[in-house]
Amino acid sequence: MVNSGRDTLVDLIRHGEPEGGRRYRGQSDDPLNEEGWRQMWSAVGDRAPWQHIVTSPLRRCAEFATVLGARLAVPVTTDARFKEIGFGAWEGRTPDELRRQDPDILRRFYNDPVGHCPDGAEPVEQFVARIAAAWRALLDGHAGRHVLVVGHAGVTRAVTSLVLGFSAQHMFRVNVGYAGITRIRIEPGMPPGLVFHNSRL
């Protein structure tokens, strides 16, 4: 990473509510619903601190990032590595639907997402490695700047696990609400630190 002599700030925002409401959406490409757009604008408010926006290519992120970038006259870059984890057979299904199939299925997953990955899903450790590569590239390319990443709950969970040093095994214990913002600060020569989590500006 280039040492600019200034702190690097990265804000991670989860997308708002997509069409179809709460479900294990993964890499399914649903757009935001009306409430989701409202949640996103409410979260960012009238502030415009960012010098660059990086977004997942999925519509529930990229469409808002594009509109926000145009409004702020800030460049927007798409990075496919910031896509959500693929949930395989769970994609498009609600928690209630999964529990009707197997009342214990979600408890097993959240206790051990590595050992109880859904059929056909992207392995959790592989997902974290993908996000780690995107995270390193972002920090290398934007040292000393303030960047917004428009992504997913899984992206925020993975970055938080990398920053705080806990394992992928515990990643899903991190709660991330719709349009929740998490800020990471990197001081030159220091490890990254969590400033706030799952908040608003």
Beta strands, then each sheet from edge to edge (+ up, - down):
strand 1: 8-14
strand 2: 52-55
strand 3: 76-78
strand 4: 146-151
strand 5: 181-186
strand 6: 193-199
sheet 1: 3+ 2+ 4+ 1+ 5- 6+
end
